[in-house]
């Protein structure tokens, strides 16, 4: 992915003309795994302009519609700013679909406290109670064929054998009858903002879909509840207790929570393996997938009955 640290004058003028605003200044905000972001100061306030590098225009329109849907149901996150005099929510810059959103003040915290985890859990539960729109798909990003095909790449044979074996044993595809909802599906600590210890919002709803709610809980555990590379049952308990304060978990979800938590860690490892060993090999992230392997093995070897005890306590 190529990115520029600045928006040039013509690009700024293009943004101004399409959105009917004045850009006072712009600054490079950072490049994610699939987008390039700029913070721009405008006459309507501070905004984030994102160039979406690896998704189609149709996919970006679904992302935009998701933000509009969340706003309609008063779910706090970045607000979408629509271009003037066009029906679509995205514009094209550098040949890529792009979105303009309001900027949200807040900080990212990797080590969440008990109270922060409970607030996060409640926010995840609130998301799961929002009505399901008809424009969202029902498959998760991490299950794409290109990622699964990476297990036949013959790059790290030990990893590939391990991942295939664990995925067969977990057999998530055979699980049915679980509650489904709108899910974020990428609930890592860097996709949530805090003001001190106060939860502000989740961000980056690019991978939102309709899927088993318990997968989102599991991904939040993977993304926020590790210590020293292994699972922290205590942290997971706080997260789930917060979740239960806003939405009850069904017995069927409780029974498969461990399975889905390990599954979420393996899928994350697989995405990283595809991304940094196959698609973009040779950079500093080349062994990041091994962090998720370690966490997945920790989850596999963890007795989840202690979490089950927490789940059976009335909050």
Secondary structure in CASP SS format (residue, H / E / C, confidence):
PFRMAT SS
TARGET T0000
AUTHOR 0000-0000-0000
METHOD secondary structure of the structure
MODEL  1
X C 1.00
X C 1.00
X C 1.00
X C 1.00
X C 1.00
X C 1.00
X C 1.00
X C 1.00
X H 1.00
X H 1.00
X H 1.00
X H 1.00
X H 1.00
X H 1.00
X H 1.00
X H 1.00
X H 1.00
X H 1.00
X H 1.00
X C 1.00
X C 1.00
X C 1.00
X E 1.00
X E 1.00
X E 1.00
X E 1.00
X E 1.00
X E 1.00
X E 1.00
X E 1.00
X E 1.00
X C 1.00
X C 1.00
X C 1.00
X E 1.00
X E 1.00
X E 1.00
X E 1.00
X E 1.00
X E 1.00
X E 1.00
X E 1.00
X C 1.00
X C 1.00
X E 1.00
X E 1.00
X E 1.00
X E 1.00
X E 1.00
X E 1.00
X E 1.00
X E 1.00
X C 1.00
X C 1.00
X C 1.00
X C 1.00
X H 1.00
X H 1.00
X H 1.00
X H 1.00
X H 1.00
X H 1.00
X H 1.00
X H 1.00
X H 1.00
X H 1.00
X H 1.00
X H 1.00
X H 1.00
X H 1.00
X H 1.00
X H 1.00
X C 1.00
X C 1.00
X C 1.00
X C 1.00
X C 1.00
X C 1.00
X C 1.00
X E 1.00
X E 1.00
X C 1.00
X C 1.00
X C 1.00
X C 1.00
X C 1.00
X C 1.00
X C 1.00
X C 1.00
X C 1.00
X E 1.00
X E 1.00
X E 1.00
X C 1.00
X C 1.00
X E 1.00
X E 1.00
X E 1.00
X E 1.00
X E 1.00
X E 1.00
X E 1.00
X C 1.00
X C 1.00
X C 1.00
X C 1.00
X E 1.00
X C 1.00
X C 1.00
X C 1.00
X C 1.00
X C 1.00
X C 1.00
X H 1.00
X H 1.00
X H 1.00
X H 1.00
X H 1.00
X H 1.00
X H 1.00
X H 1.00
X H 1.00
X H 1.00
X H 1.00
X H 1.00
X H 1.00
X H 1.00
X H 1.00
X C 1.00
X C 1.00
X C 1.00
X C 1.00
X C 1.00
X C 1.00
X C 1.00
X C 1.00
X C 1.00
X C 1.00
X C 1.00
X C 1.00
X H 1.00
X H 1.00
X H 1.00
X C 1.00
X H 1.00
X H 1.00
X H 1.00
X H 1.00
X H 1.00
X H 1.00
X H 1.00
X H 1.00
X C 1.00
X C 1.00
X C 1.00
X C 1.00
X H 1.00
X H 1.00
X H 1.00
X H 1.00
X H 1.00
X H 1.00
X H 1.00
X H 1.00
X H 1.00
X H 1.00
X H 1.00
X H 1.00
X H 1.00
X H 1.00
X C 1.00
X H 1.00
X H 1.00
X H 1.00
X C 1.00
X C 1.00
X C 1.00
X C 1.00
X C 1.00
X E 1.00
X E 1.00
X E 1.00
X E 1.00
X C 1.00
X C 1.00
X C 1.00
X C 1.00
X C 1.00
X H 1.00
X H 1.00
X H 1.00
X E 1.00
X E 1.00
X E 1.00
X E 1.00
X C 1.00
X C 1.00
X E 1.00
X E 1.00
X E 1.00
X E 1.00
X E 1.00
X C 1.00
X C 1.00
X C 1.00
X C 1.00
X C 1.00
X C 1.00
X E 1.00
X E 1.00
X E 1.00
X E 1.00
X H 1.00
X H 1.00
X H 1.00
X H 1.00
X H 1.00
X H 1.00
X H 1.00
X H 1.00
X H 1.00
X H 1.00
X H 1.00
X H 1.00
X C 1.00
X E 1.00
X E 1.00
X C 1.00
X C 1.00
X E 1.00
X E 1.00
X C 1.00
X H 1.00
X H 1.00
X H 1.00
X H 1.00
X H 1.00
X H 1.00
X H 1.00
X H 1.00
X H 1.00
X H 1.00
X H 1.00
X H 1.00
X C 1.00
X C 1.00
X C 1.00
X C 1.00
X C 1.00
X C 1.00
X H 1.00
X H 1.00
X H 1.00
X H 1.00
X H 1.00
X H 1.00
X H 1.00
X H 1.00
X H 1.00
X H 1.00
X H 1.00
X H 1.00
X H 1.00
X H 1.00
X H 1.00
X H 1.00
X H 1.00
X H 1.00
X H 1.00
X H 1.00
X H 1.00
X H 1.00
X H 1.00
X H 1.00
X H 1.00
X H 1.00
X H 1.00
X H 1.00
X H 1.00
X C 1.00
X C 1.00
X C 1.00
X C 1.00
X C 1.00
X C 1.00
X C 1.00
X C 1.00
X C 1.00
X H 1.00
X H 1.00
X H 1.00
X H 1.00
X H 1.00
X H 1.00
X H 1.00
X H 1.00
X H 1.00
X H 1.00
X H 1.00
X H 1.00
X C 1.00
X C 1.00
X C 1.00
X C 1.00
X H 1.00
X H 1.00
X H 1.00
X H 1.00
X H 1.00
X H 1.00
X H 1.00
X C 1.00
X C 1.00
X C 1.00
X C 1.00
END
